[in-house]
Amino acid sequence: MRQDIAFHPGEAVSQRIVGPFLASLFDAVVTVDPHLHRVATLPEAVPAAQAVVVSGAPLLADWIVQQRPGALLVGPDGESAQWVAQAAQRHGLQHAVCTKERHGDRSVTIALPPLDVQGRAVVLLDDMASTGHTLAQATRLLLQAGAASVDVAVTHALIAPDALAALHEAGVGSFWSTDCVAHASNAVAMAPALAEALAQVAAALE
């Protein structure tokens, strides 16, 4: 899903190859928070008869309000806006999104949104965490701006132990994730939401 363009001359665009291949194998595809960047919807990438997206953001929001009541939700970049908005709407939480300029795989520049974070409990929310560089930089900026605490919540915890340690060194308190990817940080179960989506798919196929 992340390789939706050719980043180097002659490269295959995996999304255009794998998506139609998957669509040809199944009656329906159900997935959780696919990384949609240059395509707007899952059916554009996986043209199955039914291509259903289940989001972990609302369920992460349920967990966040239990752990950090009244938290300010912040997305680390523009791509995270959709998930931050879903989570915030569920519980009426204030939210904002950082701006990011990428200079390479491991080099990014982050700018905080024009928002007063002084004394606030902030939760950075995104669809995934891998290297953690963007989240770490956003955390440092938020703490410098006066945030009382910064925690992270993601759908897919694709993060190595050293990257997670680097996040905590940057000032991240808790790191929470759904159980889409088995990880010690798993705090939210996706099975009920997936079961509901599968029931709707099955009903439509009858």
URNOR-V222177 format. One record per residue. RES is the residue in one letter. D_FIRST is the distance of its C-alpha to the first C-alpha in whole Angstrom. Layout:
BEGIN
res:RES d_first:D_FIRST
res:RES d_first:D_FIRST
END
This chain:
BEGIN
res:M d_first:0
res:R d_first:4
res:Q d_first:6
res:D d_first:6
res:I d_first:10
res:A d_first:12
res:F d_first:13
res:H d_first:17
res:P d_first:19
res:G d_first:18
res:E d_first:15
res:A d_first:13
res:V d_first:10
res:S d_first:7
res:Q d_first:5
res:R d_first:9
res:I d_first:10
res:V d_first:9
res:G d_first:8
res:P d_first:12
res:F d_first:13
res:L d_first:12
res:A d_first:14
res:S d_first:17
res:L d_first:17
res:F d_first:18
res:D d_first:20
res:A d_first:17
res:V d_first:14
res:V d_first:14
res:T d_first:12
res:V d_first:12
res:D d_first:11
res:P d_first:7
res:H d_first:6
res:L d_first:7
res:H d_first:8
res:R d_first:10
res:V d_first:10
res:A d_first:12
res:T d_first:11
res:L d_first:10
res:P d_first:12
res:E d_first:11
res:A d_first:8
res:V d_first:10
res:P d_first:13
res:A d_first:15
res:A d_first:19
res:Q d_first:17
res:A d_first:14
res:V d_first:15
res:V d_first:13
res:V d_first:16
res:S d_first:16
res:G d_first:17
res:A d_first:19
res:P d_first:22
res:L d_first:23
res:L d_first:22
res:A d_first:24
res:D d_first:27
res:W d_first:27
res:I d_first:27
res:V d_first:30
res:Q d_first:32
res:Q d_first:31
res:R d_first:32
res:P d_first:34
res:G d_first:33
res:A d_first:30
res:L d_first:29
res:L d_first:25
res:V d_first:23
res:G d_first:20
res:P d_first:19
res:D d_first:18
res:G d_first:17
res:E d_first:13
res:S d_first:15
res:A d_first:18
res:Q d_first:16
res:W d_first:17
res:V d_first:20
res:A d_first:21
res:Q d_first:21
res:A d_first:22
res:A d_first:25
res:Q d_first:26
res:R d_first:27
res:H d_first:29
res:G d_first:30
res:L d_first:29
res:Q d_first:29
res:H d_first:26
res:A d_first:25
res:V d_first:22
res:C d_first:23
res:T d_first:22
res:K d_first:20
res:E d_first:20
res:R d_first:18
res:H d_first:21
res:G d_first:19
res:D d_first:16
res:R d_first:19
res:S d_first:21
res:V d_first:21
res:T d_first:23
res:I d_first:24
res:A d_first:26
res:L d_first:27
res:P d_first:27
res:P d_first:31
res:L d_first:32
res:D d_first:35
res:V d_first:33
res:Q d_first:37
res:G d_first:37
res:R d_first:34
res:A d_first:32
res:V d_first:29
res:V d_first:25
res:L d_first:22
res:L d_first:19
res:D d_first:16
res:D d_first:13
res:M d_first:12
res:A d_first:15
res:S d_first:14
res:T d_first:17
res:G d_first:19
res:H d_first:20
res:T d_first:19
res:L d_first:21
res:A d_first:24
res:Q d_first:25
res:A d_first:24
res:T d_first:26
res:R d_first:29
res:L d_first:29
res:L d_first:30
res:L d_first:32
res:Q d_first:34
res:A d_first:34
res:G d_first:36
res:A d_first:34
res:A d_first:35
res:S d_first:32
res:V d_first:29
res:D d_first:26
res:V d_first:23
res:A d_first:21
res:V d_first:17
res:T d_first:15
res:H d_first:13
res:A d_first:16
res:L d_first:14
res:I d_first:17
res:A d_first:20
res:P d_first:24
res:D d_first:25
res:A d_first:22
res:L d_first:23
res:A d_first:27
res:A d_first:26
res:L d_first:25
res:H d_first:28
res:E d_first:30
res:A d_first:29
res:G d_first:30
res:V d_first:28
res:G d_first:30
res:S d_first:28
res:F d_first:24
res:W d_first:23
res:S d_first:20
res:T d_first:19
res:D d_first:19
res:C d_first:16
res:V d_first:16
res:A d_first:20
res:H d_first:21
res:A d_first:25
res:S d_first:23
res:N d_first:23
res:A d_first:25
res:V d_first:23
res:A d_first:23
res:M d_first:20
res:A d_first:22
res:P d_first:24
res:A d_first:22
res:L d_first:20
res:A d_first:23
res:E d_first:24
res:A d_first:21
res:L d_first:22
res:A d_first:25
res:Q d_first:24
res:V d_first:22
res:A d_first:25
res:A d_first:28
res:A d_first:26
res:L d_first:26
res:E d_first:30
END
